[in-house]
Amino acid sequence: MPAAHQTWRTALRKDWRLYSFLVLPLLFLLVFRYVPILGNVVAFRRFRPGGSMFGDEWVGLYYVRMFINDQQFWHAFTNTVILGFLTLLVVFPLPIILALMLNEVRSRRFKRSIQTISYLPHFMSVVIVAGIVFQLTSVNGTVNQIIEATGGQAITFMQEPSWFRTIYLTSEVWQTVGWGTILYLAALTTIDEQLYEAARIDGANRWKQTWHITLPGIRPTMIVLLILNVGTFMAVGFEKILLLSNPLIYSTADVISTYLYRVGIVSNSISYATAIGLFEAIIGVTLILSANAISRKTVGASLW
């Protein structure tokens, strides 16, 4: 018997009580994550609600060719790529910057106050956040009151396609940047203080210490989170976009997830929506595998 197999069996026999705690989580993962994958077969069948998932007419790549020729889909796809790229460009680095700034704060009371204030939006539901956005950006909202007080004219923000991406990114930063600092602050505590002492003896200022010690120290955490963010590149915030968007701003607000909702749920075209969802999933898997491989070869850190 191979040594590795024997070691695994020995560990299982010795700590079977601890391993038994994994049974329910694994069953949950199997039932709610892996079994639904079988439903992707609907993308290749003419599925009718109430009918069998495997018993309807087999249509092959009919729905794939359908969305390839669908201009509305490609418009939503373009919006998804743009919004995903902007989210990655703007939202991803801000928790790093905030964590570095908090790390320099010496007053524990002030540091905890800032952390508490920045963490709170994370615990608000998307519905509440969308409501706050509507209140602030309405014609009589706070933002327009400030604009009018400075001599400007009120702007119908939620009816102007050009403003949607700015509003979405601002709300996303406000809601997620504080919570995103937790892992980085935890990573900062693992850096050896002797490295900073040696750098100070060598005459390095705070900027050089940050560049040569702090950033390399949290690089593995940054790489892992970057890979995970790239993996969700195509799945930009569905709930928030659905709540904030309306037909007047679909030219910039309509993304694949909201298009899927209208096609699959509202229009009841389950097979067509499944084909698009499968295409989106394949892109997501490709992105995360590519990002992981590139990261492993270039910086020596990866998710696996």
C-alpha positions in Angstrom: 0.0 0.0 0.0 1.4 3.5 -0.9 2.7 5.5 2.0 0.5 8.5 1.3 -2.7 6.3 1.1 -1.7 4.6 4.3 -1.1 8.0 6.0 -4.5 9.2 5.0 -6.2 6.1 6.2 -4.3 6.3 9.5 -5.3 10.0 10.0 -9.0 9.2 9.2 -9.0 6.3 11.6 -7.4 8.3 14.3 -9.5 11.5 14.0 -12.7 10.2 12.5 -14.8 12.3 15.0 -13.3 15.5 13.6 -13.7 14.4 10.0 -17.3 13.5 10.7 -18.0 17.3 11.0 -17.3 17.6 7.3 -20.1 15.3 6.3 -22.9 17.9 6.4 -20.9 20.7 4.7 -19.8 18.3 2.0 -23.4 17.2 1.5 -24.6 20.8 1.3 -21.8 21.5 -1.3 -22.8 18.4 -3.3 -26.6 19.1 -3.3 -26.6 22.8 -3.8 -23.4 23.4 -5.9 -22.5 20.3 -7.9 -25.9 18.6 -8.5 -27.3 21.8 -10.1 -24.5 21.6 -12.7 -26.5 18.8 -14.3 -29.1 21.4 -15.1 -26.8 22.9 -17.8 -28.1 20.2 -20.1 -31.1 22.4 -20.5 -28.9 24.6 -22.7 -29.0 21.9 -25.3 -32.7 21.0 -25.0 -35.9 22.7 -25.7 -37.0 22.9 -22.1 -40.6 23.8 -21.1 -41.5 24.7 -17.5 -43.1 21.8 -15.9 -41.5 19.3 -18.2 -38.6 16.9 -17.7 -35.0 18.3 -17.7 -33.8 15.3 -19.8 -37.0 14.4 -21.7 -37.6 17.3 -24.0 -36.4 17.8 -27.6 -32.6 17.8 -28.1 -31.6 20.9 -30.1 -27.8 20.8 -29.8 -26.1 24.2 -30.2 -29.3 26.0 -31.3 -29.4 28.3 -28.3 -25.6 28.9 -28.5 -26.0 30.1 -32.1 -29.0 32.1 -31.0 -27.1 34.2 -28.4 -24.1 34.5 -30.7 -26.3 36.3 -33.2 -28.1 38.3 -30.5 -27.0 41.9 -30.6 -28.7 42.7 -27.3 -26.6 39.9 -25.7 -23.4 41.4 -27.0 -24.4 44.8 -25.8 -24.9 43.4 -22.3 -21.6 41.5 -22.6 -19.7 44.7 -23.5 -21.3 46.5 -20.5 -20.3 43.6 -18.3 -16.7 43.7 -19.4 -16.5 47.5 -19.0 -18.1 47.5 -15.5 -16.0 44.4 -14.4 -12.8 46.1 -15.5 -13.7 49.4 -13.8 -14.6 47.5 -10.6 -11.3 45.6 -10.7 -9.4 48.8 -11.4 -11.1 51.0 -8.8 -12.5 48.8 -6.1 -9.7 46.2 -5.7 -6.8 48.5 -4.8 -8.7 50.8 -2.4 -8.8 48.3 0.5 -5.1 47.8 0.2 -4.5 51.6 0.4 -6.9 51.9 3.3 -5.2 49.0 5.2 -1.8 50.6 4.7 -3.1 54.0 6.0 -4.7 52.3 9.0 -1.5 50.5 9.7 0.3 53.8 10.1 -2.3 55.1 12.7 -0.8 55.0 16.2 -4.0 55.9 18.1 -5.9 52.7 18.7 -9.1 54.5 19.5 -9.0 56.5 16.3 -8.0 53.4 14.3 -10.9 51.3 15.7 -13.4 54.2 15.0 -12.3 54.4 11.4 -12.6 50.6 11.1 -16.0 50.5 12.6 -17.3 53.3 10.3 -15.9 51.7 7.2 -17.1 48.2 8.1 -20.8 49.2 8.8 -21.9 49.6 5.1 -20.9 46.0 4.4 -23.7 44.8 6.8 -26.4 46.8 5.0 -28.6 44.9 2.5 -28.3 45.8 -1.1 -31.9 47.0 -1.0 -31.0 49.6 1.7 -27.9 50.7 -0.3 -30.0 51.1 -3.4 -32.6 53.1 -1.5 -29.8 55.4 -0.1 -28.5 55.9 -3.7 -32.0 56.8 -4.9 -32.5 59.3 -2.1 -29.1 61.0 -2.6 -29.4 61.2 -6.4 -33.1 62.0 -6.9 -34.1 65.4 -8.3 -34.7 66.7 -4.8 -31.9 64.7 -3.2 -28.9 65.8 -1.3 -26.6 65.8 -4.3 -28.9 68.0 -6.4 -29.5 70.3 -3.5 -25.7 70.9 -3.3 -25.5 71.4 -7.1 -28.3 73.9 -7.1 -26.8 75.7 -4.0 -23.6 76.2 -6.0 -25.5 77.7 -9.0 -25.9 74.5 -11.1 -29.0 72.8 -12.4 -30.4 69.6 -11.0 -29.4 66.4 -12.8 -31.7 63.4 -13.3 -28.9 61.0 -12.4 -30.9 57.8 -12.6 -32.2 58.6 -16.0 -28.8 59.5 -17.5 -26.9 56.5 -18.9 -23.6 58.4 -18.6 -23.9 58.6 -14.8 -24.7 55.0 -14.0 -21.2 53.6 -13.9 -20.0 56.4 -11.7 -22.9 55.9 -9.3 -22.5 52.1 -9.2 -18.7 52.3 -8.6 -19.1 54.9 -5.9 -21.7 52.8 -4.0 -19.6 49.7 -4.4 -16.5 51.4 -3.0 -18.6 52.8 -0.1 -20.1 49.4 0.7 -17.0 47.1 0.3 -13.8 49.0 0.8 -13.8 48.8 4.6 -14.6 45.1 4.8 -12.0 44.4 2.2 -9.3 45.7 4.6 -9.7 42.9 7.1 -7.6 40.3 5.3 -4.9 42.9 4.5 -4.7 44.1 8.1 -4.4 40.5 9.2 -1.6 40.0 6.7 0.2 43.1 7.9 0.4 41.6 11.4 2.5 38.7 10.1 5.4 40.9 8.9 8.4 40.7 11.2 9.0 44.0 13.1 12.7 43.4 12.9 12.6 44.0 9.2 11.3 47.6 9.9 14.0 48.1 12.5 16.7 47.0 10.2 15.3 49.3 7.4 15.3 52.3 9.8 18.9 51.6 10.8 19.8 51.7 7.1 18.0 55.1 6.8 14.9 54.0 4.9 11.9 56.4 5.3 8.3 55.3 5.7 7.7 55.2 2.0 10.7 53.0 1.3 9.7 50.7 4.2 6.2 50.4 2.7 7.5 49.7 -0.8 10.2 47.2 0.1 8.8 45.5 3.2 5.1 46.0 3.7 3.9 45.5 0.1 6.1 42.4 -0.5 4.8 41.1 2.9 1.2 41.2 1.9 1.8 40.2 -1.7 0.5 36.6 -1.3 -2.8 37.9 0.1 -3.0 40.4 -2.7 -2.4 37.8 -5.4 -5.0 35.4 -3.9 -7.7 38.1 -3.7 -6.8 39.3 -7.2 -7.3 35.9 -8.7 -10.6 35.5 -6.9 -11.7 38.9 -8.1 -10.7 38.0 -11.7 -12.8 34.8 -11.4 -15.9 36.9 -10.6 -15.0 39.4 -13.3 -18.2 38.6 -15.3 -20.4 38.3 -12.3 -20.6 42.0 -11.4 -23.2 42.9 -8.7 -26.4 41.5 -10.1 -28.7 42.6 -7.2 -27.5 46.2 -7.0 -27.5 46.7 -10.8 -31.0 45.2 -11.0 -32.3 47.6 -8.3 -30.5 50.7 -9.7 -31.2 50.2 -13.4 -34.2 51.0 -15.5 -34.9 50.9 -19.3 -33.8 54.5 -19.7 -30.2 53.5 -18.8 -29.9 50.0 -20.2 -27.3 51.3 -22.7 -24.7 51.4 -19.9 -26.5 49.5 -17.0 -27.6 46.3 -18.7 -25.1 43.4 -17.9 -25.2 39.7 -18.6 -26.8 38.8 -15.2 -29.7 41.3 -15.6 -30.2 40.3 -19.2 -30.3 36.6 -18.0 -32.9 37.6 -15.5 -35.2 39.2 -18.1 -34.7 36.4 -20.6 -35.0 33.5 -18.2 -37.3 34.6 -15.4 -39.4 37.4 -17.0 -39.7 36.0 -20.6 -39.5 32.4 -19.4 -36.9 31.4 -22.0 -35.1 28.9 -19.7 -33.0 27.1 -22.2 -31.7 30.3 -23.9 -30.8 31.8 -20.5 -29.1 28.6 -19.5 -26.9 28.7 -22.6 -25.9 32.2 -21.9 -25.2 31.4 -18.2 -23.0 28.4 -19.3 -21.1 30.7 -21.6 -20.5 33.2 -18.8 -19.4 30.3 -16.4 -16.9 29.1 -19.0 -15.4 32.6 -19.3 -15.1 32.8 -15.5 -13.3 29.5 -15.2 -11.0 30.4 -18.0 -10.2 33.8 -16.4 -9.4 32.3 -13.0 -7.2 29.5 -14.4 -5.4 32.0 -16.6 -4.8 34.5 -13.8 -3.6 31.7 -11.5 -1.1 30.4 -14.1 0.2 33.8 -14.9 0.6 34.7 -11.3 2.4 31.5 -10.5 4.9 32.0 -13.4 5.5 35.7 -12.9 5.5 36.4 -9.1 5.6 32.8 -7.7 2.4 33.1 -5.8 -0.9 31.5 -6.7 -4.2 30.1 -5.4 -3.1 26.5 -6.1 
